[in-house]
Every structure is written in structure tokens, then in C-alpha cells.
């Protein structure tokens, strides 16, 4: 299975109500088989308009953190828990996440990343299946479909003023990078 086959299967998806208001399906970005995969929550306005995940302010912060650590955005994969923008950027509803989840799982199975960084509570809980605050989740990395999952804050949390979280995200990224390095993956 590869990402193109999964994209073809998705088609012009109408599996949930989020399709009503979308401009573009935001499928994924990055190389075909990145060792480091980021999972976010849901597309925002910029992503809906461009069809590319994390291109708005949150994406710029993600890119900045990666380059501070000697990595680059074009080396990592980026996907979201749901592929269509929720109206007004509200949280995705449980049935919307459920409708997208088979594709989330297929993408991870196709990519076979070594490390997954989940950005925020929604992405983390979607993979782990046990609801937890992001602060607690950060203390409990877990395994998922053969990858080590290192939960961290969503960049929007930093952008909304939680400046301490920027440092904590860097710390979590360093953890992810150390696992990648143990597997021989370097930028
Ligand atoms: N926030 C997300 O969770 N995903 C995006 O693609 C953009 C912003």
C-alpha cells in the first residue's frame, strides 16, 4: 500500500459533514516514507485553501522548531486527525474523527514511520484511544503500529501565549530526534 492508493480510495470524500464546507481535502505533506511523522488535529483556513497541512501560523512555528534543531520540514511527514476544516476552526466531533480514522491508520501503515510526534490532545488521544490531558500524555510515550509516539503540545498553544510550551516542545522534539538517531536516522 502507498499513499497514492489511499488517496485514490479516499476520492472526493463525503463520509462526514466536514466535506460540506471544505475547499480542499488536506491529505498529507512530506516524502513518501518519512522516518518522522507529525500528526496534527485538523486543517485551518490556510490549509483548507492550499490543501497542504500546517502552512499557516502553526506550521511556521513547526518549521521554526525543526530548523532550530537542525531538521527541516521537507524531511518530515505531516498529516492530521481529520482531513477537512471544521467550520470556524471548532474541534472535530467524535463521529468526524471516526470517519477519518481508517485513513489515518492506513497512512501510518503505509508510511511506517520510526517516530510519530502527535501535536496536541486530539491527535494524541486519537492514536492512544485513552483520553488524557496533553500535559499527562507528554509523560507517557507509547507504541503505535510499530512507531514510538512522543506526544507534545499543539503549536497553537504556544501561539495563544503559553510561551513555556515552546521550550517543552523543543524538549519533546529532542527526545524524538534521539530515538531517530538510535535508528540511524539523521537529517
Ligand atoms: N493545525 C492543525 O492541527 N493542522 C493543520 O494542518 C494546521 C493547523
Backbone and ligand atoms as CSV (ligand in chain L), in Angstrom:
chain,resi,resn,atom,element,x,y,z
A,1,UNK,N,N,0.853,-1.206,0.000
A,1,UNK,CA,C,0.000,0.000,0.000
A,1,UNK,C,C,0.883,1.249,0.000
A,2,UNK,N,N,0.520,2.233,-0.802
A,2,UNK,CA,C,1.234,3.506,-0.712
A,2,UNK,C,C,0.215,4.653,-0.620
A,3,UNK,N,N,0.746,5.856,-0.396
A,3,UNK,CA,C,-0.149,6.988,-0.113
A,3,UNK,C,C,-1.061,7.299,-1.294
A,4,UNK,N,N,-0.554,7.111,-2.511
A,4,UNK,CA,C,-1.383,7.429,-3.678
A,4,UNK,C,C,-2.606,6.498,-3.764
A,5,UNK,N,N,-2.397,5.228,-3.411
A,5,UNK,CA,C,-3.525,4.282,-3.441
A,5,UNK,C,C,-4.573,4.705,-2.394
A,6,UNK,N,N,-4.088,5.147,-1.236
A,6,UNK,CA,C,-5.005,5.573,-0.174
A,6,UNK,C,C,-5.735,6.855,-0.610
A,7,UNK,N,N,-5.002,7.746,-1.256
A,7,UNK,CA,C,-5.629,8.996,-1.748
A,7,UNK,C,C,-6.708,8.667,-2.782
A,8,UNK,N,N,-6.415,7.709,-3.646
A,8,UNK,CA,C,-7.399,7.325,-4.667
A,8,UNK,C,C,-8.648,6.721,-4.021
A,9,UNK,N,N,-8.422,5.908,-2.980
A,9,UNK,CA,C,-9.560,5.290,-2.283
A,9,UNK,C,C,-10.421,6.355,-1.590
A,10,UNK,N,N,-9.769,7.393,-1.084
A,10,UNK,CA,C,-10.499,8.469,-0.397
A,10,UNK,C,C,-11.415,9.219,-1.362
A,11,UNK,N,N,-10.920,9.444,-2.575
A,11,UNK,CA,C,-11.704,10.125,-3.609
A,11,UNK,C,C,-12.153,11.503,-3.159
A,12,UNK,N,N,-13.307,11.937,-3.660
A,12,UNK,CA,C,-13.899,13.220,-3.236
A,12,UNK,C,C,-14.791,12.929,-2.032
A,13,UNK,N,N,-14.148,12.664,-0.922
A,13,UNK,CA,C,-14.790,12.081,0.263
A,13,UNK,C,C,-16.026,12.856,0.734
A,14,UNK,N,N,-17.108,12.104,1.027
A,14,UNK,CA,C,-18.329,12.678,1.624
A,14,UNK,C,C,-18.728,11.847,2.837
A,15,UNK,N,N,-17.716,11.282,3.518
A,15,UNK,CA,C,-18.035,10.369,4.623
A,15,UNK,C,C,-18.501,11.085,5.875
A,16,UNK,N,N,-18.290,12.400,5.969
A,16,UNK,CA,C,-18.825,13.140,7.129
A,16,UNK,C,C,-19.183,14.552,6.712
A,17,UNK,N,N,-19.820,15.273,7.627
A,17,UNK,CA,C,-20.350,16.607,7.308
A,17,UNK,C,C,-19.267,17.646,7.059
A,18,UNK,N,N,-18.029,17.382,7.469
A,18,UNK,CA,C,-16.973,18.372,7.234
A,18,UNK,C,C,-16.733,18.605,5.748
A,19,UNK,N,N,-17.125,17.616,4.943
A,19,UNK,CA,C,-16.925,17.775,3.497
A,19,UNK,C,C,-17.795,18.907,2.939
A,20,UNK,N,N,-18.907,19.226,3.616
A,20,UNK,CA,C,-19.825,20.255,3.106
A,20,UNK,C,C,-19.150,21.613,2.952
A,21,UNK,N,N,-18.260,21.942,3.914
A,21,UNK,CA,C,-17.704,23.297,3.900
A,21,UNK,C,C,-16.261,23.386,3.447
A,22,UNK,N,N,-15.709,22.278,3.003
A,22,UNK,CA,C,-14.274,22.346,2.685
A,22,UNK,C,C,-14.017,22.907,1.281
A,23,UNK,N,N,-12.810,23.479,1.134
A,23,UNK,CA,C,-12.331,23.848,-0.200
A,23,UNK,C,C,-11.489,22.698,-0.745
A,24,UNK,N,N,-10.539,22.238,0.075
A,24,UNK,CA,C,-9.657,21.137,-0.339
A,24,UNK,C,C,-9.550,20.090,0.761
A,25,UNK,N,N,-9.398,18.850,0.355
A,25,UNK,CA,C,-9.004,17.792,1.286
A,25,UNK,C,C,-7.518,18.001,1.575
A,26,UNK,N,N,-7.162,17.979,2.863
A,26,UNK,CA,C,-5.752,18.167,3.249
A,26,UNK,C,C,-5.209,16.778,3.593
A,27,UNK,N,N,-4.520,16.175,2.638
A,27,UNK,CA,C,-4.193,14.752,2.760
A,27,UNK,C,C,-2.909,14.507,3.548
A,28,UNK,N,N,-1.811,15.099,3.096
A,28,UNK,CA,C,-0.512,14.875,3.763
A,28,UNK,C,C,0.516,15.782,3.113
A,29,UNK,N,N,1.664,15.929,3.775
A,29,UNK,CA,C,2.814,16.547,3.105
A,29,UNK,C,C,4.060,15.800,3.509
A,30,UNK,N,N,5.096,15.950,2.690
A,30,UNK,CA,C,6.385,15.345,3.006
A,30,UNK,C,C,6.742,14.214,2.068
A,31,UNK,N,N,7.884,13.565,2.339
A,31,UNK,CA,C,8.330,12.456,1.492
A,31,UNK,C,C,7.370,11.266,1.582
A,32,UNK,N,N,7.516,10.310,0.692
A,32,UNK,CA,C,6.625,9.140,0.653
A,32,UNK,C,C,6.760,8.293,1.930
A,33,UNK,N,N,7.990,8.112,2.429
A,33,UNK,CA,C,8.191,7.261,3.614
A,33,UNK,C,C,9.082,7.961,4.645
A,34,UNK,N,N,8.628,9.071,5.230
A,34,UNK,CA,C,9.462,9.761,6.217
A,34,UNK,C,C,9.611,8.945,7.497
A,35,UNK,N,N,10.794,8.991,8.111
A,35,UNK,CA,C,11.011,8.277,9.381
A,35,UNK,C,C,10.330,9.005,10.538
A,36,UNK,N,N,10.109,10.307,10.367
A,36,UNK,CA,C,9.497,11.122,11.429
A,36,UNK,C,C,8.183,11.698,10.887
A,37,UNK,N,N,7.105,11.329,11.546
A,37,UNK,CA,C,5.775,11.755,11.099
A,37,UNK,C,C,5.111,12.605,12.187
A,38,UNK,N,N,4.555,13.730,11.792
A,38,UNK,CA,C,3.783,14.582,12.711
A,38,UNK,C,C,2.295,14.379,12.441
A,39,UNK,N,N,1.528,14.271,13.525
A,39,UNK,CA,C,0.069,14.175,13.381
A,39,UNK,C,C,-0.565,15.352,14.115
A,40,UNK,N,N,-1.259,16.206,13.363
A,40,UNK,CA,C,-1.949,17.363,13.939
A,40,UNK,C,C,-3.427,17.073,14.108
A,41,UNK,N,N,-4.177,18.135,14.329
A,41,UNK,CA,C,-5.590,17.982,14.645
A,41,UNK,C,C,-6.462,18.065,13.385
A,42,UNK,N,N,-6.566,19.262,12.838
A,42,UNK,CA,C,-7.465,19.477,11.709
A,42,UNK,C,C,-6.964,20.678,10.913
A,43,UNK,N,N,-7.253,20.703,9.631
A,43,UNK,CA,C,-6.835,21.855,8.829
A,43,UNK,C,C,-7.494,23.136,9.314
A,44,UNK,N,N,-6.772,24.237,9.211
A,44,UNK,CA,C,-7.355,25.566,9.445
A,44,UNK,C,C,-7.623,26.228,8.091
A,45,UNK,N,N,-7.789,27.537,8.113
A,45,UNK,CA,C,-8.164,28.264,6.891
A,45,UNK,C,C,-7.093,28.145,5.803
A,46,UNK,N,N,-5.851,28.398,6.200
A,46,UNK,CA,C,-4.761,28.374,5.197
A,46,UNK,C,C,-4.610,26.989,4.586
A,47,UNK,N,N,-4.793,25.967,5.425
A,47,UNK,CA,C,-4.636,24.592,4.946
A,47,UNK,C,C,-5.803,24.224,4.023
A,48,UNK,N,N,-7.011,24.651,4.400
A,48,UNK,CA,C,-8.192,24.385,3.576
A,48,UNK,C,C,-8.026,25.023,2.190
A,49,UNK,N,N,-7.464,26.226,2.181
A,49,UNK,CA,C,-7.314,26.930,0.900
A,49,UNK,C,C,-6.199,26.332,0.044
A,50,UNK,N,N,-5.151,25.844,0.690
A,50,UNK,CA,C,-3.991,25.348,-0.080
A,50,UNK,C,C,-4.004,23.836,-0.289
A,51,UNK,N,N,-4.708,23.109,0.586
A,51,UNK,CA,C,-4.680,21.637,0.523
A,51,UNK,C,C,-3.429,21.041,1.140
A,52,UNK,N,N,-2.652,21.858,1.856
A,52,UNK,CA,C,-1.392,21.383,2.457
A,52,UNK,C,C,-1.461,21.574,3.972
A,53,UNK,N,N,-1.093,20.521,4.765
A,53,UNK,CA,C,-1.173,20.670,6.224
A,53,UNK,C,C,-0.117,21.634,6.774
A,54,UNK,N,N,-0.479,22.290,7.842
A,54,UNK,CA,C,0.464,23.142,8.593
A,54,UNK,C,C,1.239,24.121,7.697
A,55,UNK,N,N,0.483,24.963,7.012
A,55,UNK,CA,C,1.119,26.042,6.241
A,55,UNK,C,C,0.839,27.415,6.851
A,56,UNK,N,N,-0.077,27.482,7.819
A,56,UNK,CA,C,-0.403,28.759,8.467
A,56,UNK,C,C,0.557,29.056,9.613
A,57,UNK,N,N,0.091,29.805,10.593
A,57,UNK,CA,C,0.981,30.237,11.697
A,57,UNK,C,C,1.521,29.043,12.488
A,58,UNK,N,N,0.673,28.054,12.738
A,58,UNK,CA,C,1.143,26.865,13.467
A,58,UNK,C,C,2.231,26.153,12.677
A,59,UNK,N,N,2.049,26.099,11.369
A,59,UNK,CA,C,3.030,25.442,10.508
A,59,UNK,C,C,4.366,26.176,10.518
A,60,UNK,N,N,4.278,27.504,10.544
A,60,UNK,CA,C,5.532,28.284,10.561
A,60,UNK,C,C,6.290,28.007,11.852
A,61,UNK,N,N,5.555,27.900,12.949
A,61,UNK,CA,C,6.227,27.591,14.224
A,61,UNK,C,C,6.827,26.177,14.183
A,62,UNK,N,N,6.083,25.243,13.626
A,62,UNK,CA,C,6.618,23.871,13.493
A,62,UNK,C,C,7.923,23.898,12.691
A,63,UNK,N,N,7.916,24.605,11.570
A,63,UNK,CA,C,9.116,24.677,10.720
A,63,UNK,C,C,10.284,25.303,11.477
A,64,UNK,N,N,9.960,26.339,12.262
A,64,UNK,CA,C,10.994,27.055,13.020
A,64,UNK,C,C,11.632,26.128,14.072
A,65,UNK,N,N,10.800,25.384,14.789
A,65,UNK,CA,C,11.327,24.474,15.827
A,65,UNK,C,C,12.212,23.408,15.177
A,66,UNK,N,N,11.755,22.873,14.049
A,66,UNK,CA,C,12.549,21.844,13.369
A,66,UNK,C,C,13.897,22.406,12.946
A,67,UNK,N,N,13.902,23.620,12.379
A,67,UNK,CA,C,15.198,24.113,11.901
A,67,UNK,C,C,16.106,24.512,13.056
A,68,UNK,N,N,15.552,24.918,14.191
A,68,UNK,CA,C,16.405,25.187,15.363
A,68,UNK,C,C,17.165,23.936,15.795
A,69,UNK,N,N,16.588,22.771,15.504
A,69,UNK,CA,C,17.216,21.514,15.925
A,69,UNK,C,C,17.958,20.824,14.775
A,70,UNK,N,N,18.163,21.559,13.693
A,70,UNK,CA,C,18.951,21.020,12.579
A,70,UNK,C,C,18.154,20.129,11.638
A,71,UNK,N,N,16.821,20.114,11.816
A,71,UNK,CA,C,15.976,19.351,10.915
A,71,UNK,C,C,15.305,20.313,9.947
A,72,UNK,N,N,14.596,19.735,8.983
A,72,UNK,CA,C,13.928,20.604,8.037
A,72,UNK,C,C,12.553,20.022,7.734
A,73,UNK,N,N,11.617,20.904,7.523
A,73,UNK,CA,C,10.231,20.485,7.285
A,73,UNK,C,C,10.114,19.512,6.104
A,74,UNK,N,N,10.951,19.717,5.082
A,74,UNK,CA,C,10.775,18.836,3.914
A,74,UNK,C,C,11.297,17.405,4.123
A,75,UNK,N,N,11.867,17.129,5.313
A,75,UNK,CA,C,12.304,15.759,5.618
A,75,UNK,C,C,11.253,14.977,6.399
A,76,UNK,N,N,10.255,15.680,6.924
A,76,UNK,CA,C,9.278,15.008,7.795
A,76,UNK,C,C,7.921,14.893,7.093
A,77,UNK,N,N,7.129,13.955,7.560
A,77,UNK,CA,C,5.767,13.813,7.058
A,77,UNK,C,C,4.810,14.543,7.995
A,78,UNK,N,N,3.725,15.065,7.425
A,78,UNK,CA,C,2.726,15.762,8.248
A,78,UNK,C,C,1.327,15.351,7.786
A,79,UNK,N,N,0.521,14.887,8.748
A,79,UNK,CA,C,-0.871,14.550,8.462
A,79,UNK,C,C,-1.728,15.085,9.617
A,80,UNK,N,N,-3.032,14.984,9.484
A,80,UNK,CA,C,-3.944,15.431,10.536
A,80,UNK,C,C,-4.927,14.328,10.901
A,81,UNK,N,N,-5.526,14.480,12.075
A,81,UNK,CA,C,-6.548,13.534,12.538
A,81,UNK,C,C,-7.769,13.548,11.610
A,82,UNK,N,N,-8.166,14.742,11.173
A,82,UNK,CA,C,-9.214,14.838,10.143
A,82,UNK,C,C,-8.685,15.669,8.972
A,83,UNK,N,N,-9.183,15.372,7.785
A,83,UNK,CA,C,-8.601,15.970,6.570
A,83,UNK,C,C,-9.365,17.175,6.046
A,84,UNK,N,N,-10.522,17.510,6.665
A,84,UNK,CA,C,-11.276,18.677,6.198
A,84,UNK,C,C,-11.427,19.666,7.343
A,85,UNK,N,N,-11.463,20.956,7.001
A,85,UNK,CA,C,-11.506,22.006,8.020
A,85,UNK,C,C,-12.854,22.046,8.731
A,86,UNK,N,N,-12.862,21.948,10.060
A,86,UNK,CA,C,-14.113,22.135,10.788
A,86,UNK,C,C,-14.543,23.610,10.723
A,87,UNK,N,N,-15.849,23.882,10.585
A,87,UNK,CA,C,-16.305,25.260,10.450
A,87,UNK,C,C,-15.840,26.122,11.622
A,88,UNK,N,N,-15.303,27.302,11.288
A,88,UNK,CA,C,-14.860,28.226,12.336
A,88,UNK,C,C,-13.724,27.674,13.178
A,89,UNK,N,N,-13.054,26.669,12.679
A,89,UNK,CA,C,-11.944,26.019,13.411
A,89,UNK,C,C,-12.368,25.386,14.735
A,90,UNK,N,N,-13.636,24.978,14.823
A,90,UNK,CA,C,-14.044,24.265,16.042
A,90,UNK,C,C,-13.313,22.924,16.110
A,91,UNK,N,N,-13.362,22.292,17.311
A,91,UNK,CA,C,-12.761,20.964,17.448
A,91,UNK,C,C,-13.516,19.973,16.559
A,92,UNK,N,N,-12.814,19.008,15.982
A,92,UNK,CA,C,-13.547,17.962,15.259
A,92,UNK,C,C,-14.403,17.134,16.223
A,93,UNK,N,N,-15.599,16.746,15.769
A,93,UNK,CA,C,-16.512,15.947,16.601
A,93,UNK,C,C,-16.072,14.477,16.557
A,94,UNK,N,N,-16.469,13.696,17.589
A,94,UNK,CA,C,-16.065,12.280,17.611
A,94,UNK,C,C,-16.446,11.520,16.337
A,95,UNK,N,N,-17.633,11.755,15.777
A,95,UNK,CA,C,-18.014,10.985,14.579
A,95,UNK,C,C,-17.201,11.423,13.357
A,96,UNK,N,N,-16.765,12.667,13.338
A,96,UNK,CA,C,-15.930,13.144,12.225
A,96,UNK,C,C,-14.543,12.490,12.313
A,97,UNK,N,N,-14.020,12.411,13.541
A,97,UNK,CA,C,-12.712,11.756,13.718
A,97,UNK,C,C,-12.811,10.274,13.362
A,98,UNK,N,N,-13.943,9.682,13.735
A,98,UNK,CA,C,-14.161,8.253,13.464
A,98,UNK,C,C,-14.206,7.994,11.954
A,99,UNK,N,N,-14.873,8.920,11.215
A,99,UNK,CA,C,-14.988,8.751,9.758
A,99,UNK,C,C,-13.621,8.815,9.088
A,100,UNK,N,N,-12.729,9.632,9.631
A,100,UNK,CA,C,-11.392,9.810,9.023
A,100,UNK,C,C,-10.379,8.784,9.536
A,101,UNK,N,N,-10.671,8.166,10.669
A,101,UNK,CA,C,-9.673,7.318,11.336
A,101,UNK,C,C,-9.127,6.156,10.480
A,102,UNK,N,N,-9.985,5.465,9.695
A,102,UNK,CA,C,-9.419,4.381,8.880
A,102,UNK,C,C,-8.316,4.890,7.951
A,103,UNK,N,N,-8.472,6.116,7.464
A,103,UNK,CA,C,-7.454,6.676,6.565
A,103,UNK,C,C,-6.206,7.095,7.338
A,104,UNK,N,N,-6.413,7.602,8.545
A,104,UNK,CA,C,-5.278,7.939,9.413
A,104,UNK,C,C,-4.427,6.680,9.642
A,105,UNK,N,N,-5.092,5.585,9.968
A,105,UNK,CA,C,-4.377,4.336,10.235
A,105,UNK,C,C,-3.674,3.808,8.981
A,106,UNK,N,N,-4.383,3.874,7.847
A,106,UNK,CA,C,-3.773,3.389,6.594
A,106,UNK,C,C,-2.540,4.207,6.229
A,107,UNK,N,N,-2.629,5.517,6.445
A,107,UNK,CA,C,-1.465,6.359,6.118
A,107,UNK,C,C,-0.272,5.962,6.981
A,108,UNK,N,N,-0.530,5.752,8.275
A,108,UNK,CA,C,0.581,5.384,9.170
A,108,UNK,C,C,1.144,4.022,8.756
A,109,UNK,N,N,0.251,3.103,8.382
A,109,UNK,CA,C,0.721,1.773,7.940
A,109,UNK,C,C,1.535,1.869,6.651
A,110,UNK,N,N,1.142,2.785,5.779
A,110,UNK,CA,C,1.885,2.929,4.512
A,110,UNK,C,C,3.238,3.599,4.745
A,111,UNK,N,N,3.255,4.588,5.625
A,111,UNK,CA,C,4.490,5.359,5.853
A,111,UNK,C,C,5.480,4.565,6.704
A,112,UNK,N,N,4.958,3.797,7.672
A,112,UNK,CA,C,5.808,3.039,8.613
A,112,UNK,C,C,6.901,3.927,9.236
A,113,UNK,N,N,6.491,5.025,9.891
A,113,UNK,CA,C,7.500,5.899,10.491
A,113,UNK,C,C,8.152,5.232,11.699
A,114,UNK,N,N,9.367,5.668,12.039
A,114,UNK,CA,C,10.000,5.193,13.272
A,114,UNK,C,C,9.435,5.945,14.468
A,115,UNK,N,N,9.203,7.242,14.278
A,115,UNK,CA,C,8.711,8.091,15.368
A,115,UNK,C,C,7.535,8.925,14.876
A,116,UNK,N,N,6.509,9.011,15.737
A,116,UNK,CA,C,5.378,9.902,15.469
A,116,UNK,C,C,5.344,10.948,16.571
A,117,UNK,N,N,5.301,12.221,16.187
A,117,UNK,CA,C,5.054,13.289,17.162
A,117,UNK,C,C,3.607,13.715,16.993
A,118,UNK,N,N,2.808,13.487,18.033
A,118,UNK,CA,C,1.422,13.940,17.982
A,118,UNK,C,C,1.374,15.355,18.549
A,119,UNK,N,N,0.713,16.243,17.818
A,119,UNK,CA,C,0.647,17.652,18.206
A,119,UNK,C,C,-0.705,17.908,18.875
A,120,UNK,N,N,-0.690,17.930,20.185
A,120,UNK,CA,C,-1.911,18.249,20.938
A,120,UNK,C,C,-2.712,17.029,21.351
A,121,UNK,N,N,-3.728,17.334,22.133
A,121,UNK,CA,C,-4.560,16.319,22.779
A,121,UNK,C,C,-5.362,15.481,21.774
A,122,UNK,N,N,-5.932,16.129,20.762
A,122,UNK,CA,C,-6.797,15.386,19.822
A,122,UNK,C,C,-6.020,14.311,19.084
A,123,UNK,N,N,-4.878,14.714,18.540
A,123,UNK,CA,C,-4.070,13.748,17.775
A,123,UNK,C,C,-3.591,12.635,18.695
A,124,UNK,N,N,-3.151,13.000,19.893
A,124,UNK,CA,C,-2.625,12.002,20.821
A,124,UNK,C,C,-3.709,11.002,21.208
A,125,UNK,N,N,-4.864,11.530,21.582
A,125,UNK,CA,C,-5.946,10.643,22.025
A,125,UNK,C,C,-6.501,9.797,20.876
A,126,UNK,N,N,-6.457,10.336,19.659
A,126,UNK,CA,C,-6.924,9.547,18.506
A,126,UNK,C,C,-6.071,8.301,18.332
A,127,UNK,N,N,-4.777,8.420,18.579
A,127,UNK,CA,C,-3.919,7.238,18.412
A,127,UNK,C,C,-3.979,6.350,19.642
A,128,UNK,N,N,-3.887,6.949,20.836
A,128,UNK,CA,C,-3.804,6.114,22.040
A,128,UNK,C,C,-5.152,5.493,22.398
A,129,UNK,N,N,-6.242,6.229,22.081
A,129,UNK,CA,C,-7.580,5.710,22.379
A,129,UNK,C,C,-7.995,5.871,23.828
A,130,UNK,N,N,-7.114,6.439,24.655
A,130,UNK,CA,C,-7.463,6.665,26.066
A,130,UNK,C,C,-7.366,8.177,26.296
A,131,UNK,N,N,-8.481,8.834,26.616
A,131,UNK,CA,C,-8.426,10.289,26.765
A,131,UNK,C,C,-7.522,10.724,27.916
A,132,UNK,N,N,-6.707,11.707,27.675
A,132,UNK,CA,C,-5.732,12.202,28.653
A,132,UNK,C,C,-5.461,13.655,28.341
A,133,UNK,N,N,-5.123,14.448,29.328
A,133,UNK,CA,C,-4.698,15.825,29.037
A,133,UNK,C,C,-3.349,15.750,28.337
A,134,UNK,N,N,-3.018,16.784,27.580
A,134,UNK,CA,C,-1.747,16.731,26.852
A,134,UNK,C,C,-0.570,16.782,27.832
A,135,UNK,N,N,-0.748,17.470,28.957
A,135,UNK,CA,C,0.354,17.529,29.937
A,135,UNK,C,C,0.647,16.128,30.470
A,136,UNK,N,N,-0.403,15.362,30.739
A,136,UNK,CA,C,-0.183,14.000,31.217
A,136,UNK,C,C,0.353,13.110,30.083
A,137,UNK,N,N,-0.229,13.277,28.903
A,137,UNK,CA,C,0.182,12.441,27.755
A,137,UNK,C,C,1.668,12.603,27.455
A,138,UNK,N,N,2.186,13.820,27.635
A,138,UNK,CA,C,3.619,14.060,27.354
A,138,UNK,C,C,4.512,13.180,28.214
A,139,UNK,N,N,4.023,12.826,29.383
A,139,UNK,CA,C,4.845,11.992,30.281
A,139,UNK,C,C,4.753,10.506,29.930
A,140,UNK,N,N,3.890,10.170,28.975
A,140,UNK,CA,C,3.664,8.753,28.665
A,140,UNK,C,C,3.754,8.462,27.167
A,141,UNK,N,N,4.976,8.445,26.619
A,141,UNK,CA,C,5.130,7.998,25.226
A,141,UNK,C,C,4.599,6.566,25.084
A,142,UNK,N,N,4.198,6.184,23.900
A,142,UNK,CA,C,3.657,4.839,23.701
A,142,UNK,C,C,4.016,4.327,22.300
A,143,UNK,N,N,3.715,3.068,22.073
A,143,UNK,CA,C,3.968,2.454,20.754
A,143,UNK,C,C,2.657,2.429,19.976
A,144,UNK,N,N,2.735,2.690,18.671
A,144,UNK,CA,C,1.530,2.609,17.841
A,144,UNK,C,C,1.916,2.151,16.439
A,145,UNK,N,N,1.366,1.019,16.009
A,145,UNK,CA,C,1.639,0.459,14.672
A,145,UNK,C,C,3.137,0.455,14.370
A,146,UNK,N,N,3.918,0.058,15.363
A,146,UNK,CA,C,5.363,-0.090,15.155
A,146,UNK,C,C,6.174,1.182,15.331
A,147,UNK,N,N,5.494,2.301,15.612
A,147,UNK,CA,C,6.219,3.574,15.801
A,147,UNK,C,C,6.209,3.965,17.273
A,148,UNK,N,N,7.245,4.692,17.676
A,148,UNK,CA,C,7.258,5.280,19.019
A,148,UNK,C,C,6.530,6.622,18.922
A,149,UNK,N,N,5.518,6.814,19.766
A,149,UNK,CA,C,4.758,8.067,19.732
A,149,UNK,C,C,5.195,8.964,20.880
A,150,UNK,N,N,5.649,10.170,20.527
A,150,UNK,CA,C,6.090,11.157,21.517
A,150,UNK,C,C,5.094,12.330,21.468
A,151,UNK,N,N,4.134,12.353,22.393
A,151,UNK,CA,C,3.153,13.440,22.353
A,151,UNK,C,C,3.770,14.781,22.765
A,152,UNK,N,N,3.282,15.841,22.145
A,152,UNK,CA,C,3.689,17.175,22.583
A,152,UNK,C,C,2.520,18.148,22.408
A,153,UNK,N,N,2.767,19.406,22.763
A,153,UNK,CA,C,1.724,20.417,22.632
A,153,UNK,C,C,1.457,20.728,21.160
A,154,UNK,N,N,0.259,21.262,20.907
A,154,UNK,CA,C,-0.036,21.782,19.572
A,154,UNK,C,C,0.627,23.161,19.456
A,155,UNK,N,N,1.216,23.489,18.296
A,155,UNK,CA,C,1.854,24.806,18.170
A,155,UNK,C,C,0.904,25.974,18.494
A,156,UNK,N,N,-0.394,25.789,18.257
A,156,UNK,CA,C,-1.325,26.897,18.517
A,156,UNK,C,C,-1.366,27.253,20.009
A,157,UNK,N,N,-1.039,26.309,20.862
A,157,UNK,CA,C,-0.986,26.571,22.310
A,157,UNK,C,C,0.101,27.611,22.607
A,158,UNK,N,N,1.238,27.467,21.947
A,158,UNK,CA,C,2.320,28.450,22.097
A,158,UNK,C,C,1.864,29.792,21.519
A,159,UNK,N,N,1.220,29.719,20.335
A,159,UNK,CA,C,0.797,30.956,19.667
A,159,UNK,C,C,-0.275,31.700,20.458
A,160,UNK,N,N,-1.008,30.964,21.289
A,160,UNK,CA,C,-2.015,31.622,22.127
A,160,UNK,C,C,-1.425,32.121,23.441
A,161,UNK,N,N,-0.105,32.091,23.554
A,161,UNK,CA,C,0.519,32.766,24.699
A,161,UNK,C,C,1.227,31.874,25.701
A,162,UNK,N,N,1.131,30.547,25.549
A,162,UNK,CA,C,1.799,29.660,26.510
A,162,UNK,C,C,3.278,29.524,26.111
A,163,UNK,N,N,4.052,30.556,26.412
A,163,UNK,CA,C,5.423,30.601,25.896
A,163,UNK,C,C,6.299,29.476,26.459
A,164,UNK,N,N,5.998,29.027,27.686
A,164,UNK,CA,C,6.761,27.920,28.278
A,164,UNK,C,C,6.664,26.663,27.401
A,165,UNK,N,N,5.534,26.534,26.702
A,165,UNK,CA,C,5.293,25.320,25.905
A,165,UNK,C,C,6.243,25.226,24.716
A,166,UNK,N,N,6.781,26.362,24.278
A,166,UNK,CA,C,7.725,26.337,23.152
A,166,UNK,C,C,8.965,25.520,23.555
A,167,UNK,N,N,9.470,25.814,24.761
A,167,UNK,CA,C,10.641,25.104,25.275
A,167,UNK,C,C,10.332,23.616,25.464
A,168,UNK,N,N,9.115,23.349,25.957
A,168,UNK,CA,C,8.722,21.952,26.191
A,168,UNK,C,C,8.558,21.195,24.866
A,169,UNK,N,N,8.084,21.897,23.851
A,169,UNK,CA,C,8.008,21.256,22.522
A,169,UNK,C,C,9.407,20.930,22.011
A,170,UNK,N,N,10.329,21.862,22.196
A,170,UNK,CA,C,11.716,21.602,21.762
A,170,UNK,C,C,12.265,20.372,22.486
A,171,UNK,N,N,11.976,20.296,23.776
A,171,UNK,CA,C,12.424,19.161,24.586
A,171,UNK,C,C,11.861,17.843,24.008
A,172,UNK,N,N,10.575,17.845,23.668
A,172,UNK,CA,C,9.943,16.636,23.108
A,172,UNK,C,C,10.507,16.307,21.726
A,173,UNK,N,N,10.812,17.340,20.954
A,173,UNK,CA,C,11.405,17.109,19.630
A,173,UNK,C,C,12.798,16.494,19.785
A,174,UNK,N,N,13.555,16.977,20.783
A,174,UNK,CA,C,14.897,16.422,21.021
A,174,UNK,C,C,14.780,14.939,21.390
A,175,UNK,N,N,13.778,14.603,22.181
A,175,UNK,CA,C,13.524,13.205,22.526
A,175,UNK,C,C,13.272,12.380,21.251
A,176,UNK,N,N,12.406,12.896,20.391
A,176,UNK,CA,C,12.103,12.206,19.125
A,176,UNK,C,C,13.375,12.050,18.291
A,177,UNK,N,N,14.167,13.111,18.231
A,177,UNK,CA,C,15.396,13.085,17.415
A,177,UNK,C,C,16.382,12.053,17.967
A,178,UNK,N,N,16.410,11.904,19.295
A,178,UNK,CA,C,17.342,10.928,19.876
A,178,UNK,C,C,16.913,9.500,19.518
A,179,UNK,N,N,15.630,9.248,19.468
A,179,UNK,CA,C,15.150,7.908,19.061
A,179,UNK,C,C,15.469,7.669,17.581
A,180,UNK,N,N,15.273,8.701,16.775
A,180,UNK,CA,C,15.597,8.561,15.346
A,180,UNK,C,C,17.085,8.287,15.163
A,181,UNK,N,N,17.920,9.009,15.930
A,181,UNK,CA,C,19.382,8.835,15.804
A,181,UNK,C,C,19.796,7.418,16.196
A,182,UNK,N,N,19.141,6.873,17.233
A,182,UNK,CA,C,19.443,5.481,17.638
A,182,UNK,C,C,19.168,4.513,16.495
A,183,UNK,N,N,18.207,4.871,15.641
A,183,UNK,CA,C,17.864,4.007,14.495
A,183,UNK,C,C,18.647,4.408,13.254
A,184,UNK,N,N,19.604,5.296,13.440
A,184,UNK,CA,C,20.458,5.702,12.317
A,184,UNK,C,C,19.851,6.758,11.428
A,185,UNK,N,N,18.737,7.368,11.889
A,185,UNK,CA,C,18.096,8.399,11.060
A,185,UNK,C,C,18.582,9.777,11.509
A,186,UNK,N,N,19.298,10.449,10.625
A,186,UNK,CA,C,19.785,11.804,10.922
A,186,UNK,C,C,19.391,12.719,9.761
A,187,UNK,N,N,19.301,14.033,10.037
A,187,UNK,CA,C,18.829,14.904,8.941
A,187,UNK,C,C,19.841,15.016,7.804
L,1,LIG,N1,N,-3.486,22.883,12.863
L,1,LIG,C1,C,-3.566,21.557,12.681
L,1,LIG,O1,O,-3.797,20.818,13.625
L,1,LIG,N2,N,-3.360,21.098,11.469
L,1,LIG,C2,C,-3.066,21.859,10.443
L,1,LIG,O2,O,-2.858,21.339,9.354
L,1,LIG,C3,C,-2.973,23.237,10.655
L,1,LIG,C4,C,-3.200,23.727,11.868
